[in-house]
Amino acid sequence: MRDVGRVLGMSYGYVDRIAKLVPFELGITLEAALEKEPELQRLYQAEEEVRNLIDLARSLEGLTRNAGMHAGGVVIAPSVLTDFTPLYRDASGGAVLTQFDKDDVEAAGLVKFDFLGLRTLTIIERAVALINRERAPGTPALNVSALPMDDARTYALLKSCRTTAVFQLESRGMKDLIRRLQPDRFEEIVALVALFRPGPLQSGMVDDFINRKHGRGDGPIDYLHPRLEPILKPTYGVILYQEQVMQIAQVLAGYTLGGADLLRRAMGKKKAEEMAQQRSVFVRGATERGVREQLAAHIFDLMEKFAGYGFNKSHSAAYALLSYQTAYLKAHHPAPFMAAVLSADMDHTDKVVTLIKECTDMDLEVHPPDVNSSRYQFVASDARRVRYGLGAVRGVGEGAVEALIAEREARGPFVSLEDLCRRLDLQKVNRRALEALLRCGSLDGLGENRATLMQRLSAAMQLGDQNTRAHEAGQNDLFGLASDERTSASPVRRGAALPEWSAAVRLAGERETLGLYLTGHPLARFESALARFVSHRIGDLVSERPVVGLEPGRFGAGKPVTVAGLVDEVKKRGSRVFVTLDDRTGRIEALLFEETWHKHRELITKDALLLVEGLLRFDDFSDAWRLSVRRVSELDKVREQEARRLVINASYGDAAALCGRLAAILTPWLGGPCPITIEYRGADASGALTLGAEWTVRAGAKLLEDLEGLFGAGSVQVIYGAPPALTGAAFSADGR
């Protein structure tokens, strides 16, 4: 319907409204949708435009929409592939694909393999290398293949749901499942991977499994037959794995391994004729081995029901092993593990933002890149610190980073900006690269501050160019002693240090070069109040692709949320506008339709701090969460409207001068709803003083900035909510 509407030139909102009337059921047809949804049926009969849209969509329904490629699928033939299947080359001219789908390929007699290339294997290898590199001489190297499978710290980490960056266990839905299950042995991690799929989640299997594990069932677990207890005991009597279906057929009905596999496949395909034949074979075999016919038929019915949901245990166990290994590394070696994960995602800024937030939650420090200690990738400085990788700095190519590291390892750390420019080939590490290194903070150790370093950069590069030309010309020093080193002992004249850039300029430089704010965030000044204004932080909303059935209601109408964030990017596509919001915990794309955009367009500019209300949905096309915006507010204005008192911490100083400057700052903001309480600490006395009613103010952003400029960073606190009634001389020390 959406494709037809787009071709017909209908507005997105109109088609979207009609498409959302189709019930959210896997495999539903338009015919069935018209029968199940009265409103869709009414529109179809009443509006010619809707009828035309649906009729055209019905004519296309079921046709192949586009060519797709399995990410790891490989087809093998006994001779030339074209003897068995027509081939197709994708639009880029790269991959060669079969024109048959997976079922037709199999019917043609070809062998299919699914080769999974997991980035997690690289993360584990990299983390282990970082760990072993720092081990004391004589200490045995860490071997992930020999980890104890009953490690208490690993299971404690899992049970606390701190599974961000843990393979297969990091999505919000999976964390909820872990919280309910509380796994305490490896077999239950295997079960987690198998249970977290639409079938089990919607069938009630998950609830049965969890209730039986925690002994919340109505009675003892029923294994159906004494011979089945060894097969079903690990899963508390629930038929969870395909292998269990095969084992039941073998033990109870005498199937061979090959016959049991045919039964499993028949159950998965749900072909009525084949299933009737298998039922007869199973019941006959079971009764011949002493099982009552009625019980055998009941067991077959259960097998048939759960076979559609059953997961391949060998696949689940392999995934669970990687889950356990990554959880173990996170529990025991957090800094090397997170450095490895960050390195794997260093080209995906959105993921890096989330992972750095996770480092903060783990009490790990993420230090800015540094030319004297950073590598190309992220590394662990020690057990609790991660050093940013130079390869993640925008505008600095891999060649420049390699040249810098090679020079540092050959001749020691750089001692100044001039020393760095002398020793590096400025053809490889050009001005653009040096400015990027400076703005991201990696040159902070080579000068007083970033403003001073930027002012000295031109002269330092000129000195480096002179040194390079002299070196290439083969000039010798005064005594004819040739030197291979690109160094000079001549003194460097430096001007006075400049005042450091403002926080806004410094942070803007970090975002430009790293893609994120590292040492601060413009939203930080609202941090203490955000819980009052928002329903969620963005990092709590953005997760892996959801699983239908775990969080009902999230996928149709959407979930109402309110978030705050900085506008990182604004893109207009036709009548729709896409805004990227960043709140340091994560990023999300917000969608504004034409009416909402025109209503709020003056507020939505790059770097604006906004409060956004809307509906959260998962967009299958972009494979990401998206916020459909209903209302936008300026965060400064929201704070100004909600503020009810300002509390200022003032230390001893020249009281007369202080009062004069304070009055000058407050005067433009008088007439607002906020009283001012000053917590004064002098040499001889201290106390809380509330200014008179004529000094109530509006809590504007500029006022708060000026007050902190006068009294110091962090000296001003905004109190929200109705101010308390004062009784006599009694007054709380903080004015609340």
C-alpha positions in Angstrom: 0.0 0.0 0.0 2.8 2.4 0.8 4.6 1.7 -2.5 1.4 2.2 -4.5 0.6 5.4 -2.6 4.1 6.8 -3.3 3.8 6.0 -7.1 0.4 7.6 -7.2 1.8 10.8 -5.6 -0.4 10.6 -2.5 0.7 12.4 0.6 2.7 10.3 3.1 0.4 11.1 6.0 -2.7 10.1 4.1 -1.3 6.7 3.0 0.3 6.2 6.5 -3.1 6.6 8.2 -4.7 4.0 5.9 -1.7 1.6 6.1 -1.9 1.7 9.9 -5.4 0.3 9.8 -4.0 -3.0 8.6 -3.8 -5.3 11.7 -0.3 -6.0 12.8 -0.1 -9.7 12.1 2.7 -11.6 10.4 1.7 -12.7 6.9 -1.7 -11.0 6.9 -3.2 -10.3 3.4 -5.2 -7.2 2.3 -8.3 -9.4 1.9 -8.0 -10.6 5.5 -7.3 -7.0 6.7 -10.6 -5.8 5.1 -12.5 -8.5 6.9 -10.8 -7.9 10.3 -10.8 -4.1 10.4 -14.2 -2.4 10.1 -12.8 1.1 9.7 -10.6 -0.1 6.7 -13.7 -1.8 5.2 -15.7 1.4 5.7 -13.1 3.6 4.0 -12.8 1.1 1.1 -16.5 1.3 0.4 -16.9 5.0 1.0 -13.9 6.6 -0.6 -13.0 6.0 -4.2 -9.3 7.0 -3.7 -8.9 4.4 -0.9 -10.6 1.7 -3.0 -8.3 2.5 -5.9 -5.2 2.4 -3.6 -6.2 -1.0 -2.1 -7.2 -2.6 -5.4 -3.9 -1.7 -7.0 -2.1 -2.9 -3.9 -4.0 -6.2 -4.1 -2.9 -6.7 -7.7 0.7 -6.4 -6.6 0.4 -8.5 -3.4 2.5 -11.6 -3.3 4.8 -10.6 -6.2 8.5 -10.4 -5.6 9.3 -6.8 -4.7 13.0 -6.8 -5.0 16.1 -9.1 -5.1 17.5 -9.8 -1.7 20.7 -11.5 -0.6 21.4 -13.6 2.4 24.3 -12.1 4.3 26.2 -15.4 4.8 24.4 -17.8 2.3 26.5 -19.9 0.0 25.2 -22.3 -2.6 27.4 -25.3 -3.8 26.7 -27.3 -7.0 28.4 -30.5 -8.2 29.2 -28.8 -11.6 28.7 -25.3 -13.1 26.0 -23.4 -11.2 24.1 -22.5 -14.3 23.3 -26.2 -14.8 21.0 -25.9 -11.8 19.9 -22.3 -11.4 19.8 -19.0 -13.3 22.2 -16.4 -11.9 21.9 -12.7 -11.3 24.5 -10.0 -10.6 23.5 -7.2 -8.2 23.1 -3.6 -9.2 26.6 -2.7 -8.1 28.1 -5.3 -10.3 29.5 -7.2 -7.4 27.9 -10.3 -5.9 26.5 -13.1 -8.0 23.2 -14.5 -6.8 20.9 -17.3 -7.6 17.5 -16.3 -9.1 15.9 -19.0 -7.1 14.9 -18.4 -3.5 16.1 -20.7 -0.6 13.3 -23.3 -1.1 13.7 -23.5 -4.9 17.5 -23.8 -4.5 17.0 -26.8 -2.2 14.4 -28.3 -4.5 16.9 -28.1 -7.4 19.3 -30.3 -5.4 21.9 -27.6 -4.4 23.6 -27.6 -1.0 23.1 -24.4 1.1 25.6 -23.2 3.7 25.2 -20.2 6.0 28.6 -18.9 6.9 28.4 -16.4 9.8 31.1 -13.8 10.0 30.7 -12.5 13.6 32.4 -9.3 14.5 32.2 -10.5 18.1 35.0 -13.0 17.4 37.3 -10.0 16.5 36.3 -8.2 19.6 37.1 -11.2 21.8 40.5 -11.7 20.1 41.3 -8.0 20.4 40.3 -7.8 24.1 42.4 -10.9 24.9 45.4 -9.4 23.1 45.1 -6.2 25.2 44.8 -8.2 28.4 47.7 -10.5 27.7 49.9 -7.6 26.6 49.6 -6.0 30.0 50.1 -9.2 32.1 53.2 -9.5 34.3 56.0 -11.7 32.9 55.5 -15.3 33.9 51.7 -14.9 34.3 49.8 -17.4 32.3 48.1 -15.9 29.2 44.3 -15.6 29.3 42.7 -18.3 27.1 39.0 -17.8 26.5 38.6 -21.4 25.4 39.5 -22.5 29.0 37.3 -20.1 31.0 35.5 -21.6 34.1 31.8 -21.9 33.1 30.5 -21.3 36.6 32.2 -17.9 37.3 30.2 -16.1 40.0 31.1 -12.6 38.8 29.9 -13.3 35.3 26.5 -14.6 36.4 26.2 -11.6 38.8 26.8 -9.3 35.9 24.1 -11.1 33.8 21.5 -11.2 36.6 22.0 -7.4 37.1 21.1 -6.9 33.4 24.4 -5.0 32.8 24.7 -6.7 29.4 25.3 -3.8 27.0 28.0 -5.0 24.6 27.5 -8.6 25.6 26.9 -10.7 22.5 23.1 -11.4 21.9 22.1 -10.2 25.4 22.3 -6.4 25.0 18.9 -5.3 23.7 16.3 -3.9 26.0 13.9 -6.8 25.4 16.6 -9.4 26.2 17.6 -7.5 29.4 13.9 -7.7 30.5 14.0 -11.5 29.8 17.2 -11.9 31.8 15.7 -9.9 34.7 12.8 -12.3 34.8 14.8 -15.5 34.3 17.9 -14.8 36.4 20.2 -17.3 34.7 22.7 -19.0 37.0 24.2 -21.7 34.8 25.4 -22.0 31.2 22.4 -24.2 30.1 20.1 -21.2 30.9 22.1 -18.8 28.8 21.6 -21.3 25.9 17.9 -21.2 26.7 17.9 -17.4 26.7 19.1 -17.3 23.1 16.5 -19.9 22.0 13.6 -18.2 23.9 14.2 -14.7 22.7 12.3 -15.1 19.4 8.8 -14.1 18.3 7.4 -17.7 18.4 8.3 -18.5 22.0 7.5 -15.0 23.2 4.0 -15.1 21.8 3.2 -18.8 22.6 3.6 -18.6 26.3 6.7 -20.9 26.3 8.8 -18.1 27.9 6.4 -17.7 30.8 6.2 -21.5 31.3 10.0 -21.8 31.3 10.5 -18.9 33.8 7.7 -20.0 36.2 9.0 -23.6 36.2 12.6 -22.5 36.8 11.5 -20.4 39.9 9.1 -23.1 41.1 6.0 -21.0 40.5 4.1 -23.8 38.7 0.9 -25.3 40.0 2.6 -28.5 40.9 5.6 -30.7 40.0 6.9 -30.5 36.5 5.1 -33.0 34.2 7.6 -34.8 31.9 4.8 -36.6 30.1 6.5 -40.0 30.4 9.3 -41.3 32.6 11.6 -41.9 29.6 11.4 -38.2 28.7 12.6 -36.8 32.0 16.4 -36.9 31.0 15.5 -35.1 27.7 13.2 -32.4 29.1 14.7 -31.8 32.6 17.3 -29.2 31.5 14.4 -27.1 30.1 12.0 -27.7 33.0 9.7 -29.9 30.9 9.4 -27.4 28.0 10.2 -28.7 24.5 12.5 -25.8 23.5 15.0 -27.3 21.1 14.7 -29.1 17.8 17.1 -31.7 19.1 14.6 -32.5 21.9 11.9 -33.3 19.3 14.4 -35.7 17.6 15.4 -37.3 20.9 11.7 -37.9 21.9 11.0 -39.6 18.6 14.1 -41.8 19.1 13.5 -42.7 22.7 9.7 -43.1 22.6 8.9 -44.3 19.1 12.2 -45.9 17.9 13.0 -43.5 15.2 16.5 -43.6 13.6 18.5 -40.4 13.6 17.8 -39.8 10.0 14.1 -40.5 10.5 14.0 -38.2 13.5 15.5 -35.4 11.4 12.8 -36.0 8.7 10.2 -35.7 11.4 11.7 -32.4 12.6 11.7 -31.0 9.1 8.1 -32.1 8.5 6.9 -30.4 11.7 8.7 -27.2 10.7 7.1 -27.1 7.3 3.6 -28.0 8.7 2.6 -30.0 5.6 -0.7 -31.8 6.5 -0.3 -34.9 4.4 3.3 -35.5 5.6 2.3 -34.8 9.2 -0.5 -37.3 9.1 1.9 -40.0 7.9 4.5 -39.1 10.6 1.7 -39.2 13.3 0.9 -42.7 12.3 4.5 -43.8 12.4 5.1 -42.1 15.8 2.0 -43.5 17.5 2.6 -47.0 16.2 6.2 -47.0 17.2 5.4 -45.6 20.7 2.6 -48.1 21.4 4.9 -51.0 20.3 7.3 -49.8 23.1 4.6 -49.8 25.8 3.2 -46.2 25.6 -0.6 -45.8 25.7 -1.9 -44.8 22.3 -3.8 -41.8 23.7 -0.7 -40.5 25.5 1.5 -41.1 22.4 -1.0 -39.0 20.3 -1.0 -36.3 23.0 2.9 -36.2 23.1 2.9 -36.0 19.3 0.5 -33.0 19.4 2.8 -31.2 21.9 5.8 -31.9 19.7 4.0 -30.6 16.7 3.0 -27.4 18.6 6.5 -26.6 19.9 8.4 -27.8 16.8 7.4 -24.6 15.1 9.0 -22.6 17.9 11.9 -24.9 18.5 15.4 -23.6 18.0 18.5 -25.5 16.9 20.3 -26.1 20.2 23.8 -26.4 18.7 23.3 -23.0 17.1 22.0 -21.6 20.4 24.9 -23.2 22.4 27.5 -21.7 20.1 26.0 -18.2 20.5 25.6 -18.7 24.2 29.3 -19.5 24.5 30.2 -16.2 22.9 27.7 -14.5 25.2 29.4 -16.1 28.2 32.9 -15.2 27.0 32.0 -11.5 26.4 30.2 -11.3 29.7 33.2 -12.9 31.5 35.6 -10.3 29.8 33.3 -7.5 30.8 33.1 -8.7 34.4 36.8 -9.4 34.9 38.6 -7.1 32.4 36.2 -4.2 31.8 38.6 -1.6 30.3 40.3 -3.9 27.7 36.9 -5.3 26.8 35.2 -2.0 26.3 38.3 -0.7 24.4 37.9 -3.7 22.0 34.2 -3.0 21.6 34.7 0.7 21.0 37.4 -0.1 18.4 35.0 -2.4 16.5 32.4 0.5 16.3 34.8 3.4 16.0 33.3 4.3 12.6 29.7 4.4 13.9 29.4 7.5 16.1 25.9 6.7 17.3 27.2 3.4 18.8 30.3 5.0 20.2 28.0 7.5 22.1 26.1 4.6 23.7 29.2 2.7 24.5 30.9 5.7 26.2 27.8 6.1 28.3 28.1 2.5 29.2 31.8 3.1 30.2 30.6 5.9 32.5 28.0 3.6 34.1 30.8 1.0 34.7 32.9 3.7 36.4 35.4 3.5 33.6 37.1 6.8 32.5 37.3 7.4 28.8 40.3 9.8 28.2 40.6 12.0 25.1 43.0 10.9 22.4 46.6 11.8 23.0 49.5 11.9 20.5 51.9 10.5 23.2 49.8 7.5 24.4 47.0 6.7 21.9 47.1 3.9 19.4 45.1 3.8 16.2 42.4 1.9 18.0 41.0 2.3 21.5 43.2 0.8 24.2 43.1 0.3 28.0 45.4 2.6 29.9 44.9 0.5 33.0 42.2 -1.5 34.7 39.8 1.4 34.9 40.7 3.7 32.1 40.2 3.6 28.3 42.2 5.8 25.9 40.5 7.1 22.8 41.9 5.8 19.5 43.5 8.3 17.0 41.8 6.3 14.2 38.4 7.7 15.4 39.5 11.3 14.9 37.8 12.8 11.8 40.2 14.4 9.3 43.2 12.3 10.4 43.8 9.4 8.0 45.3 6.0 8.8 48.5 7.0 7.1 48.9 10.1 9.3 48.3 8.1 12.4 50.7 5.4 11.4 53.4 8.0 10.7 52.8 9.7 14.0 53.0 6.4 16.0 56.1 5.2 14.1 57.9 8.4 14.9 56.9 8.3 18.6 58.0 4.7 19.0 61.3 5.3 17.2 62.4 8.5 19.0 60.2 8.9 22.1 57.3 11.1 23.0 56.7 14.6 21.6 57.6 17.4 24.0 56.0 20.4 22.3 53.9 21.4 19.3 57.1 22.6 17.6 58.8 19.3 18.4 55.9 17.4 16.8 56.0 19.5 13.6 59.8 19.2 13.3 59.7 15.4 13.6 56.7 14.6 11.4 56.5 14.6 7.6 54.0 17.5 7.1 53.1 16.1 3.7 51.5 13.1 5.5 50.3 14.9 8.6 49.0 18.2 7.0 47.5 21.2 8.6 44.0 19.8 8.4 45.1 16.7 10.3 47.0 18.8 12.9 44.0 21.1 13.5 41.8 18.0 14.0 44.2 16.5 16.5 44.4 19.8 18.3 40.6 20.4 18.4 39.9 16.9 19.7 42.3 17.4 22.6 45.1 15.0 21.5 47.7 17.8 21.7 46.6 19.1 25.1 49.9 17.8 26.7 52.0 19.8 24.3 51.0 23.3 25.4 49.2 25.5 27.9 45.7 25.2 26.3 44.0 24.6 22.9 43.6 28.3 22.1 47.4 28.9 22.6 48.3 25.8 20.6 46.1 27.0 17.7 47.8 30.4 17.8 51.2 28.7 17.6 50.3 26.2 15.0 51.3 28.3 11.9 54.7 29.1 13.2 55.3 25.5 14.3 54.4 24.2 10.9 56.7 26.8 9.2 59.5 25.6 11.5 58.7 22.0 10.5 58.8 22.9 6.8 62.2 24.6 7.1 63.5 21.5 9.0 62.2 19.2 6.3 63.7 21.2 3.4 67.0 21.4 5.2 67.0 17.6 5.9 66.1 16.9 2.2 68.8 19.2 1.0 71.3 17.2 3.1 72.6 20.3 5.1 74.9 19.5 7.9 75.3 21.4 11.2 78.1 23.9 11.9 80.7 21.2 12.6 79.7 19.0 9.6 78.1 16.3 11.7 75.3 14.8 9.6 72.1 13.9 11.4 69.4 11.5 10.3 67.0 12.8 12.9 64.4 15.4 11.9 65.2 17.5 15.0 66.8 20.8 15.8 68.1 22.3 19.0 67.4 25.9 18.0 65.3 27.7 20.5 61.7 28.5 19.8 60.3 31.9 20.6 56.7 31.6 22.0 54.3 34.3 22.7 52.3 34.6 25.9 49.6 32.1 26.6 46.1 33.0 25.5 42.9 32.5 27.5 41.4 29.1 26.9 38.5 28.7 24.5 35.1 28.9 26.1 33.4 25.5 26.9 31.1 26.0 23.9 34.0 26.4 21.4 36.0 23.5 23.0 33.0 21.1 22.9 32.2 22.2 19.3 35.7 21.2 18.3 35.4 17.8 19.9 32.1 17.1 18.2 33.5 18.2 14.8 36.5 15.9 15.1 35.2 13.0 17.2 31.5 13.1 16.2 30.5 13.5 19.8 31.0 15.6 22.9 33.7 13.8 25.1 34.7 16.1 27.9 31.3 17.7 28.4 27.9 18.3 26.8 25.8 21.4 26.3 22.9 19.5 28.0 25.1 19.1 31.1 23.7 22.4 32.6 20.2 20.8 32.6 21.4 17.4 34.0 19.9 17.8 37.5 16.5 18.9 36.1 16.1 16.5 33.2 14.3 13.8 35.2 11.6 16.4 35.8 11.2 17.2 32.1 11.7 13.9 30.2 10.2 10.5 30.4 13.3 8.7 29.1 16.9 9.4 28.2 17.7 8.6 24.6 20.2 5.9 25.5 17.4 4.0 27.3 15.2 4.1 24.2 17.7 3.2 21.5 18.5 -0.5 21.4 18.8 -3.5 19.1 16.1 -4.4 16.7 12.9 -5.3 18.8 11.3 -8.7 18.9 7.6 -8.7 18.3 5.7 -10.1 21.2 8.0 -9.1 24.0 6.8 -5.5 24.3 3.2 -5.4 23.1 1.8 -2.2 21.8 5.2 -0.8 20.8 5.0 -1.4 17.1 1.6 -0.2 16.0 0.5 3.2 17.3 3.8 3.8 19.0 4.8 4.6 22.5 4.4 8.2 23.8 7.8 9.5 25.1 9.4 12.9 25.9 13.1 13.4 25.4 15.5 16.3 25.6 18.5 16.6 23.2 20.8 18.8 21.2 20.0 19.1 17.5 22.9 17.5 15.7 21.6 17.5 12.2 18.5 18.7 10.3 17.6 17.1 6.9 14.5 17.8 4.7 13.2 15.2 2.4 10.1 16.3 0.5 7.5 17.4 3.0 9.2 15.6 5.9 12.0 16.8 8.2 14.4 14.5 10.0 16.2 15.8 13.1 19.0 14.0 14.9 18.8 14.5 18.6 21.8 13.8 21.0 21.6 13.8 24.8 25.0 12.3 25.4 23.5 8.9 26.4 22.5 8.2 22.8 21.1 9.6 19.5 17.7 9.2 17.9 16.2 10.4 14.6 13.0 12.5 15.1 10.6 12.8 12.2 8.4 15.9 11.7 5.6 16.0 9.2 4.9 19.2 7.3 2.3 20.6 9.8 4.5 20.0 12.8 7.6 21.4 11.0 5.9 24.7 10.1 4.6 25.0 13.6 8.0 24.6 15.3 10.5 25.4 12.5 11.9 28.6 14.2 13.0 26.4 17.2 14.7 23.6 15.2 18.1 24.8 14.3 21.5 23.1 14.6 22.8 23.0 18.2 19.5 24.1 19.7 18.5 22.4 23.0 15.0 21.1 22.7 12.3 19.2 24.6 10.6 16.8 22.1 7.3 14.9 22.7 6.2 12.2 20.3 5.6 8.6 19.5 8.4 6.1 19.5 8.3 3.4 16.8 10.8 1.0 15.2 11.3 1.8 11.5 11.9 -1.4 9.6 13.1 0.5 6.6 16.0 2.3 8.3 16.3 -0.5 10.9 16.4 1.9 13.8 14.1 3.5 16.4 12.4 6.8 15.3 10.5 9.4 17.1 7.4 10.9 15.3 7.2 14.4 16.8 4.1 15.9 18.1 5.4 19.0 20.0 8.7 20.8 20.4 9.7 23.2 23.1 12.9 25.2 23.8 14.6 23.6 26.8 15.7 27.0 28.2 12.1 28.3 28.0 10.8 25.1 29.7 13.2 25.6 32.6 12.4 29.3 32.9 8.7 28.4 33.1 9.1 25.6 35.6 11.8 27.2 37.9 10.5 28.3 41.3 13.6 29.4 43.2 17.3 30.1 42.7 19.8 29.0 45.4 23.3 30.7 45.1 26.3 29.5 47.0 28.4 32.6 47.8 31.8 32.6 49.5 33.3 35.5 51.5 34.5 38.4 49.4 34.2 42.2 49.0 30.5 42.4 50.0 29.9 45.9 48.7 31.3 45.2 45.3 29.6 41.8 45.2 26.2 43.3 45.9 26.7 45.9 43.2 27.6 43.3 40.5 24.8 41.0 41.6 22.2 43.8 41.3 23.5 44.6 37.8 23.1 41.0 36.8 19.6 40.5 38.3 18.0 43.8 37.1 17.2 42.7 33.5 15.5 39.6 34.7 13.3 41.1 37.5 9.6 40.4 37.6 9.7 36.6 37.4 8.4 33.9 39.7 11.7 32.9 41.3 12.8 34.1 44.7 16.5 34.1 45.3 18.2 32.5 48.3 21.9 33.2 48.9 23.8 30.7 51.0 26.5 33.0 52.3 29.7 31.8 53.8 32.0 34.5 55.2 35.1 34.6 57.4 33.1 34.9 60.6 29.6 33.8 59.8 27.4 31.9 57.4 23.7 31.6 56.7 20.9 31.5 54.2 19.5 34.9 53.1 16.3 35.2 50.9 16.1 38.4 48.9 13.0 40.5 49.1 10.0 40.1 46.7 11.2 42.9 44.5 14.2 40.8 43.5 12.3 37.8 42.1 13.5 36.9 38.6 13.0 34.8 35.5 15.5 31.9 35.4 16.8 32.6 31.9 19.9 30.9 30.5 21.9 34.1 30.3 21.1 35.0 33.9 22.3 31.6 35.2 25.4 31.9 33.0 26.2 35.4 34.4 25.6 34.3 38.0 28.0 31.3 37.6 30.5 33.7 36.1 30.2 35.8 39.3 30.1 33.1 41.9 31.8 30.2 40.2 30.9 27.1 38.2 28.2 25.0 40.0 27.3 27.7 42.4 23.7 28.2 41.2 21.0 25.6 41.8 17.5 25.8 40.2 14.7 24.5 42.4 11.5 23.4 40.7 8.0 23.1 42.0 6.0 25.3 44.4 8.3 27.0 46.9 7.6 26.1 50.6 5.7 28.4 52.9 7.9 30.2 55.3 7.0 30.0 59.0 8.5 32.6 61.3 12.3 32.6 61.4 12.7 29.0 60.4 14.2 28.5 57.0 16.0 25.6 55.5 19.7 26.1 54.7 19.2 25.5 51.0 16.1 27.7 50.6 13.8 24.7 50.0 
